[in-house]
Amino acid sequence: MQKTNQIQKKAPVLTFVLILAAATSVTLVFTLTPWNLIPTLVTEDVTVIAVIDYGCVAESVIGRSVVVSECNAKPGDVISATFYIPAMELNGYYDRVQEKLAMVIP
């Protein structure tokens, strides 16, 4: 009688884990869009709201509060300020997300 040796092969677990990790990372990159969270340097004219000890508090055109150091302006004056803002507020991404949420939420 012949002796049959059967070798059972295990599933390549490491390969499946690597494929799953790659698919998850690609999905997260396209879902979370990290480039919309990266701060962007913006220079625009802002309206001074208040004068404080270390500068001025001003409001930008898009409604962001900005602190400008070494400011000699009075409340109501328009000055130029440079500040960082998330990219999603400039490119309209946040507005599109809010519109989609409004359609989903009854």
C-alpha positions as CSV (number, residue, x, y, z in Angstrom):
1,M,0.0,0.0,0.0
2,Q,1.1,3.4,-0.8
3,K,1.5,6.0,1.9
4,T,0.0,9.3,0.8
5,N,1.4,12.4,2.4
6,Q,-0.9,15.3,2.2
7,I,0.4,18.7,3.2
8,Q,-2.2,21.2,4.1
9,K,-1.2,24.7,3.1
10,K,-2.2,27.5,5.4
11,A,-3.9,30.6,4.0
12,P,-1.4,33.4,3.4
13,V,-2.6,35.5,6.4
14,L,0.2,38.1,6.0
15,T,-0.8,38.8,2.4
16,F,-4.4,39.2,3.3
17,V,-3.6,41.6,6.1
18,L,-1.3,43.7,3.8
19,I,-4.0,43.9,1.2
20,L,-6.6,44.9,3.8
21,A,-4.3,47.5,5.2
22,A,-3.6,49.0,1.8
23,A,-7.3,49.1,0.9
24,T,-8.2,50.7,4.2
25,S,-5.5,53.4,3.8
26,V,-6.6,54.3,0.3
27,T,-10.2,54.5,1.4
28,L,-9.3,56.8,4.3
29,V,-7.2,59.1,2.1
30,F,-10.1,59.6,-0.3
31,T,-12.7,59.8,2.5
32,L,-11.0,62.1,5.0
33,T,-9.2,64.2,2.3
34,P,-6.3,65.4,4.5
35,W,-5.3,68.1,2.1
36,N,-8.4,70.0,3.1
37,L,-7.2,70.2,6.7
38,I,-3.8,71.6,5.9
39,P,-3.5,75.2,6.9
40,T,-3.1,77.8,4.1
41,L,-1.5,81.2,4.5
42,V,-3.9,83.9,3.6
43,T,-3.4,87.7,3.3
44,E,-6.5,89.8,3.2
45,D,-8.0,93.1,4.4
46,V,-9.6,92.8,7.8
47,T,-11.8,95.2,9.8
48,V,-10.5,96.1,13.3
49,I,-13.0,95.2,16.0
50,A,-11.0,96.0,19.2
51,V,-7.6,97.3,20.2
52,I,-5.9,95.3,23.0
53,D,-2.5,95.5,24.8
54,Y,-0.6,93.3,22.3
55,G,-2.3,94.4,19.0
56,C,-5.7,94.4,17.4
57,V,-8.5,92.0,17.1
58,A,-10.0,92.0,13.6
59,E,-12.6,90.2,11.6
60,S,-11.8,88.8,8.1
61,V,-14.2,88.8,5.1
62,I,-15.1,85.2,5.7
63,G,-15.9,85.8,9.4
64,R,-12.7,84.6,11.1
65,S,-11.3,86.5,14.1
66,V,-7.7,87.5,13.6
67,V,-5.2,88.9,16.1
68,V,-2.7,91.3,14.5
69,S,0.3,92.1,16.6
70,E,1.8,95.6,16.6
71,C,-1.3,97.3,15.3
72,N,-1.8,101.0,15.6
73,A,-5.3,101.1,14.0
74,K,-8.6,102.1,15.6
75,P,-11.8,100.1,15.7
76,G,-13.5,100.2,12.3
77,D,-10.3,100.7,10.4
78,V,-9.4,98.3,7.6
79,I,-5.9,96.8,7.7
80,S,-4.0,94.0,5.9
81,A,-3.4,90.8,7.9
82,T,-1.7,87.5,7.2
83,F,-3.0,84.4,8.9
84,Y,-3.4,80.7,8.5
85,I,-6.8,79.1,7.7
86,P,-7.8,75.5,6.9
87,A,-7.9,74.9,3.1
88,M,-11.5,73.5,3.3
89,E,-12.8,77.0,4.2
90,L,-11.3,78.5,1.1
91,N,-12.1,75.8,-1.5
92,G,-15.7,75.3,-0.5
93,Y,-15.3,71.7,0.7
94,Y,-16.9,72.4,4.1
95,D,-19.9,73.9,2.4
96,R,-20.4,70.9,0.1
97,V,-20.2,68.6,3.1
98,Q,-22.8,70.6,4.9
99,E,-25.1,70.6,1.9
100,K,-24.8,66.8,1.7
101,L,-25.6,66.4,5.4
102,A,-28.7,68.6,5.0
103,M,-30.0,66.2,2.3
104,V,-29.4,63.2,4.5
105,I,-30.7,64.5,7.9
106,P,-34.5,64.7,7.8
